[in-house]
Amino acid sequence: AFDRNNNGTVDAAEWQAVLGDIGPEGEGTKRYIFNRVDKLADSDGKLSAEDLATAVQLARDILLGGGPSSGLTSGGF
């Protein structure tokens, strides 16, 4: 569902499109999640399946927990 072009990874445009409208701060939140997970992984501008699982969990934590501070810390996942 996330990998719309079936290349085995999810890029920023695919991530943004699939998440849709997630609230008033949604675009910034989607960018934050994608960039944070990509930076902690390999900074290649794409999310692998493992990266995607981390991004989905972070999105859930942020959306249900109230903000980026409830997500990843500097040390890892």
DSSP file (Angstrom, degrees, kcal/mol; ACC not computed):
  #  RESIDUE AA STRUCTURE BP1 BP2  ACC     N-H-->O    O-->H-N    N-H-->O    O-->H-N    TCO  KAPPA ALPHA  PHI   PSI    X-CA   Y-CA   Z-CA
    1    1 A A              0   0    0      0, 0.0     3,-0.1     0, 0.0     0, 0.0   0.000 360.0 360.0 360.0 -36.8    0.0    0.0    0.0
    2    2 A F        +     0   0    0      1,-0.2     2,-1.7     2,-0.1     3,-0.1   0.904 360.0  66.4 -79.1 -42.6    2.9    2.4    0.8
    3    3 A D    >   +     0   0    0      1,-0.2     3,-1.2     7,-0.1    -1,-0.2  -0.569  61.9 170.9 -84.2  81.8    5.2    1.4   -2.1
    4    4 A R  T 3  S+     0   0    0     -2,-1.7    -1,-0.2     1,-0.3     6,-0.1   0.761  75.4  45.2 -69.1 -26.5    3.1    2.7   -5.0
    5    5 A N  T 3  S-     0   0    0      4,-0.2    -1,-0.3    -3,-0.1    -2,-0.1   0.370 103.7-128.9 -99.3   5.8    5.7    2.2   -7.7
    6    6 A N    <   +     0   0    0     -3,-1.2    -2,-0.1     1,-0.1     4,-0.1   0.822  65.0 133.7  55.3  39.0    6.7   -1.3   -6.4
    7    7 A N  S    S-     0   0    0      2,-0.4    -1,-0.1     0, 0.0     3,-0.1   0.393  78.7-105.2 -98.1   3.7   10.4   -0.5   -6.3
    8    8 A G  S    S+     0   0    0      1,-0.3    41,-0.3    -5,-0.1     2,-0.3   0.405  93.3  70.9  92.7  -3.4   10.9   -2.0   -2.8
    9    9 A T  S    S-     0   0    0     39,-0.1     2,-0.5    40,-0.1    -2,-0.4  -0.903  73.0-125.8-137.5 167.4   11.2    1.2   -0.9
   10   10 A V  E     -A   47   0A   0     37,-2.1    37,-2.6    -2,-0.3     2,-0.1  -0.973  24.2-159.9-117.6 122.6    9.0    4.1    0.1
   11   11 A D  E  >  -A   46   0A   0     -2,-0.5     4,-2.5    35,-0.2     5,-0.2  -0.411  37.2 -94.6 -93.3 176.4   10.1    7.7   -0.8
   12   12 A A  H  > S+     0   0    0     33,-0.6     4,-2.7     1,-0.2     5,-0.2   0.872 123.6  52.0 -60.5 -39.9    8.9   10.9    0.8
   13   13 A A  H  > S+     0   0    0      2,-0.2     4,-2.4     1,-0.2    -1,-0.2   0.909 111.1  47.1 -65.1 -41.7    6.1   11.5   -1.8
   14   14 A E  H  > S+     0   0    0      2,-0.2     4,-2.4     1,-0.2     5,-0.2   0.925 112.7  50.2 -64.0 -43.9    4.7    7.9   -1.3
   15   15 A W  H  X S+     0   0    0     -4,-2.5     4,-1.8     1,-0.2    -2,-0.2   0.935 112.9  45.8 -58.5 -48.9    4.9    8.4    2.5
   16   16 A Q  H  X S+     0   0    0     -4,-2.7     4,-1.3     1,-0.2    -1,-0.2   0.907 113.5  49.6 -62.8 -43.0    3.0   11.7    2.3
   17   17 A A  H  < S+     0   0    0     -4,-2.4    -2,-0.2     1,-0.2    -1,-0.2   0.912 111.0  47.2 -65.5 -43.7    0.4   10.5   -0.1
   18   18 A V  H  < S+     0   0    0     -4,-2.4    -1,-0.2     1,-0.2    -2,-0.2   0.878 109.2  53.2 -69.6 -37.3   -0.5    7.3    1.9
   19   19 A L  H  < S+     0   0    0     -4,-1.8    -1,-0.2    -5,-0.2    -2,-0.2   0.799  86.4 178.8 -70.1 -26.4   -0.8    9.0    5.2
   20   20 A G     <  -     0   0    0     -4,-1.3     2,-0.7    -5,-0.2    -1,-0.2  -0.261  51.5  -2.6  63.4-147.6   -3.2   11.6    3.9
   21   21 A D        +     0   0    0      1,-0.1    -1,-0.0    -4,-0.1    -4,-0.0  -0.701  60.7 166.4 -84.8 114.7   -4.7   14.2    6.2
   22   22 A I        -     0   0    0     -2,-0.7     3,-0.2     1,-0.4    -1,-0.1   0.075  58.1 -73.4-116.8  23.8   -3.4   13.7    9.8
   23   23 A G    >   -     0   0    0      1,-0.2     3,-1.9     2,-0.1    -1,-0.4  -0.550  68.3 -45.7 117.5-179.9   -4.4   17.0   11.2
   24   24 A P  T 3  S+     0   0    0      0, 0.0     3,-0.2     0, 0.0    -1,-0.2   0.772 137.5  37.5 -62.9 -28.9   -3.5   20.7   11.3
   25   25 A E  T 3> S+     0   0    0     -3,-0.2     4,-2.3     1,-0.1     5,-0.2   0.144  86.8 119.8-102.8  17.3    0.2   20.1   11.7
   26   26 A G  H <>  +     0   0    0     -3,-1.9     4,-2.9     1,-0.2     5,-0.2   0.842  66.5  49.8 -57.0 -47.0    0.1   17.0    9.4
   27   27 A E  H  > S+     0   0    0     -4,-0.3     4,-2.2     1,-0.2    -1,-0.2   0.930 115.1  44.5 -63.3 -44.4    2.5   18.0    6.6
   28   28 A G  H  > S+     0   0    0      2,-0.2     4,-2.6     1,-0.2    -1,-0.2   0.888 113.6  51.0 -64.9 -39.2    5.2   19.0    9.1
   29   29 A T  H  X S+     0   0    0     -4,-2.3     4,-2.5     2,-0.2    -2,-0.2   0.915 109.9  49.3 -65.2 -43.3    4.6   15.9   11.1
   30   30 A K  H  X S+     0   0    0     -4,-2.9     4,-2.3     2,-0.2     5,-0.2   0.917 113.2  47.0 -62.5 -43.1    4.8   13.6    8.1
   31   31 A R  H  X S+     0   0    0     -4,-2.2     4,-2.8    -5,-0.2     5,-0.3   0.923 111.4  51.8 -63.7 -43.8    8.1   15.3    7.0
   32   32 A Y  H  X S+     0   0    0     -4,-2.6     4,-2.7     2,-0.2     5,-0.2   0.938 111.6  46.1 -57.5 -49.3    9.5   15.0   10.5
   33   33 A I  H  X S+     0   0    0     -4,-2.5     4,-2.4     2,-0.2     5,-0.3   0.948 115.1  45.8 -61.4 -50.4    8.8   11.3   10.8
   34   34 A F  H  X S+     0   0    0     -4,-2.3     4,-2.6     1,-0.2     5,-0.2   0.947 117.0  43.7 -59.1 -50.3   10.2   10.5    7.3
   35   35 A N  H  X S+     0   0    0     -4,-2.8     4,-2.5    -5,-0.2    -1,-0.2   0.881 113.3  51.6 -65.3 -39.0   13.3   12.5    7.8
   36   36 A R  H  X S+     0   0    0     -4,-2.7     4,-2.1    -5,-0.3    -1,-0.2   0.942 114.5  41.5 -63.9 -48.6   14.0   11.3   11.3
   37   37 A V  H  X S+     0   0    0     -4,-2.4     4,-1.6    -5,-0.2    -2,-0.2   0.921 115.7  50.0 -67.4 -43.2   13.7    7.6   10.4
   38   38 A D  H  X>S+     0   0    0     -4,-2.6     5,-3.4    -5,-0.3     4,-1.5   0.911 111.0  49.8 -61.2 -42.5   15.7    8.0    7.2
   39   39 A K  H  <5S+     0   0    0     -4,-2.5    -1,-0.2     1,-0.2    -2,-0.2   0.909 111.8  47.4 -63.9 -42.2   18.4    9.9    9.0
   40   40 A L  H  <5S+     0   0    0     -4,-2.1    -1,-0.2    -5,-0.2    -2,-0.2   0.760 119.1  42.5 -70.9 -23.8   18.7    7.2   11.7
   41   41 A A  H  <5S-     0   0    0     -4,-1.6    -2,-0.2    -5,-0.2    -3,-0.2   0.936 135.1 -52.8 -85.0 -78.1   18.7    4.5    9.1
   42   42 A D  T  <5 -     0   0    0     -4,-1.5    -3,-0.2     4,-0.2    -4,-0.1   0.367  56.7-121.2-151.3   3.1   21.0    5.5    6.2
   43   43 A S      < +     0   0    0     -5,-3.4    -4,-0.1    -6,-0.2    -5,-0.1   0.836  67.1 134.0  53.9  38.9   19.9    8.9    4.9
   44   44 A D  S    S-     0   0    0      2,-0.4    -1,-0.1    -6,-0.3     3,-0.1   0.423  75.1-112.8 -96.9   2.0   19.2    7.6    1.4
   45   45 A G  S    S+     0   0    0      1,-0.2   -33,-0.6   -11,-0.1     2,-0.3   0.590  88.7  87.4  80.6   9.2   15.9    9.4    1.0
   46   46 A K  E     -A   11   0A   0    -35,-0.2     2,-0.5    -8,-0.1    -2,-0.4  -0.966  69.3-133.0-138.4 153.3   14.0    6.1    1.0
   47   47 A L  E     -A   10   0A   0    -37,-2.6   -37,-2.1    -2,-0.3    -9,-0.0  -0.939  17.4-150.9-109.2 126.4   12.5    3.9    3.6
   48   48 A S     >  -     0   0    0     -2,-0.5     4,-2.9   -39,-0.2     5,-0.2  -0.219  41.3 -90.8 -76.3 178.3   13.1    0.1    3.5
   49   49 A A  H  > S+     0   0    0    -41,-0.3     4,-2.0     2,-0.2     5,-0.1   0.908 131.6  46.9 -59.0 -42.3   10.5   -2.3    4.9
   50   50 A E  H  > S+     0   0    0      2,-0.2     4,-1.7     1,-0.2    -1,-0.2   0.920 113.0  48.2 -66.2 -44.0   12.3   -2.2    8.3
   51   51 A D  H  > S+     0   0    0      1,-0.2     4,-2.7     2,-0.2    -2,-0.2   0.901 109.5  54.4 -60.9 -41.0   12.5    1.7    8.2
   52   52 A L  H  X S+     0   0    0     -4,-2.9     4,-2.8     1,-0.2     5,-0.2   0.898 104.8  52.5 -62.1 -41.9    8.8    1.8    7.2
   53   53 A A  H  X S+     0   0    0     -4,-2.0     4,-2.0     1,-0.2    -1,-0.2   0.906 111.5  47.4 -60.2 -40.9    7.8   -0.3   10.3
   54   54 A T  H  X S+     0   0    0     -4,-1.7     4,-2.6     2,-0.2    -2,-0.2   0.912 111.7  50.3 -65.4 -42.9    9.7    2.2   12.5
   55   55 A A  H  X S+     0   0    0     -4,-2.7     4,-2.7     2,-0.2    -2,-0.2   0.900 109.6  50.0 -63.7 -41.7    8.1    5.2   10.7
   56   56 A V  H  X S+     0   0    0     -4,-2.8     4,-2.3     2,-0.2    -1,-0.2   0.914 112.0  48.1 -63.8 -42.2    4.6    3.8   11.2
   57   57 A Q  H  X S+     0   0    0     -4,-2.0     4,-2.7    -5,-0.2    -2,-0.2   0.914 112.2  49.0 -64.6 -42.0    5.3    3.1   14.9
   58   58 A L  H  X S+     0   0    0     -4,-2.6     4,-2.8     2,-0.2     5,-0.2   0.914 110.1  51.6 -63.5 -42.3    6.7    6.6   15.3
   59   59 A A  H  X S+     0   0    0     -4,-2.7     4,-2.9     1,-0.2     5,-0.3   0.924 111.2  48.0 -59.2 -44.3    3.7    8.1   13.5
   60   60 A R  H  X S+     0   0    0     -4,-2.3     4,-2.6     2,-0.2     5,-0.4   0.935 112.0  49.1 -62.0 -46.2    1.4    6.2   15.9
   61   61 A D  H  X S+     0   0    0     -4,-2.7     4,-2.1     1,-0.2     6,-0.3   0.914 115.4  44.1 -59.7 -44.0    3.4    7.3   18.9
   62   62 A I  H  X S+     0   0    0     -4,-2.8     4,-2.0     3,-0.2     5,-0.4   0.941 116.5  44.7 -67.9 -47.5    3.3   11.0   17.8
   63   63 A L  H  < S+     0   0    0     -4,-2.9    -2,-0.2    -5,-0.2    -1,-0.2   0.854 126.0  31.3 -69.2 -34.5   -0.4   11.0   16.8
   64   64 A L  H  < S+     0   0    0     -4,-2.6    -1,-0.2    -5,-0.3    -2,-0.2   0.708 123.9  46.8 -93.0 -22.7   -1.6    9.2   19.9
   65   65 A G  H  < S-     0   0    0     -4,-2.1    -3,-0.2    -5,-0.4    -2,-0.2   0.605 110.0-110.6-100.2 -13.2    1.0   10.5   22.3
   66   66 A G  S  < S-     0   0    0     -4,-2.0    -4,-0.2    -5,-0.2    -3,-0.1   0.481  72.3  -4.0 105.7   0.1    0.9   14.1   21.5
   67   67 A G  S >  S-     0   0    0     -5,-0.4     3,-2.0    -6,-0.3     4,-0.2  -0.865  80.1 -72.9 160.5 169.0    4.2   15.1   19.7
   68   68 A P  G >  S+     0   0    0      0, 0.0     3,-2.0     0, 0.0    -1,-0.1   0.770 115.4  68.8 -57.7 -29.0    7.7   14.3   18.4
   69   69 A S  G 3  S+     0   0    0      1,-0.3    -7,-0.0    -3,-0.1    -3,-0.0   0.718  94.6  57.6 -66.2 -17.2    9.1   14.2   21.9
   70   70 A S  G <  S+     0   0    0     -3,-2.0    -1,-0.3   -12,-0.1     3,-0.1   0.484 105.2  61.5 -87.9  -2.3    7.1   11.0   22.6
   71   71 A G  S <  S-     0   0    0     -3,-2.0     2,-0.1     1,-0.3    -2,-0.1   0.403 101.4  -7.3 -95.3-131.1    8.8    9.3   19.6
   72   72 A L        -     0   0    0      1,-0.1    -1,-0.3     2,-0.1     2,-0.2  -0.349  56.9-149.1 -71.4 144.1   12.4    8.4   18.9
   73   73 A T  B >   -B   76   0B   0      3,-0.8     3,-0.8    -3,-0.1    -1,-0.1  -0.535  37.2 -94.7 -99.2 175.8   15.2    9.5   21.1
   74   74 A S  T 3  S+     0   0    0      1,-0.2     3,-0.1    -2,-0.2    -2,-0.1   0.711 116.8  62.2 -66.7 -19.2   18.7   10.3   19.8
   75   75 A G  T 3  S-     0   0    0      1,-0.2     2,-0.3     2,-0.0    -1,-0.2   0.767 111.9 -76.8 -83.2 -25.7   19.9    6.8   20.7
   76   76 A G  B <    B   73   0B   0     -3,-0.8    -3,-0.8     1,-0.0    -1,-0.2  -0.987 360.0 360.0 162.1-153.5   17.7    4.6   18.5
   77   77 A F              0   0    0     -2,-0.3    -3,-0.0    -5,-0.1    -1,-0.0   0.439 360.0 360.0 -96.7 360.0   14.3    3.1   18.1
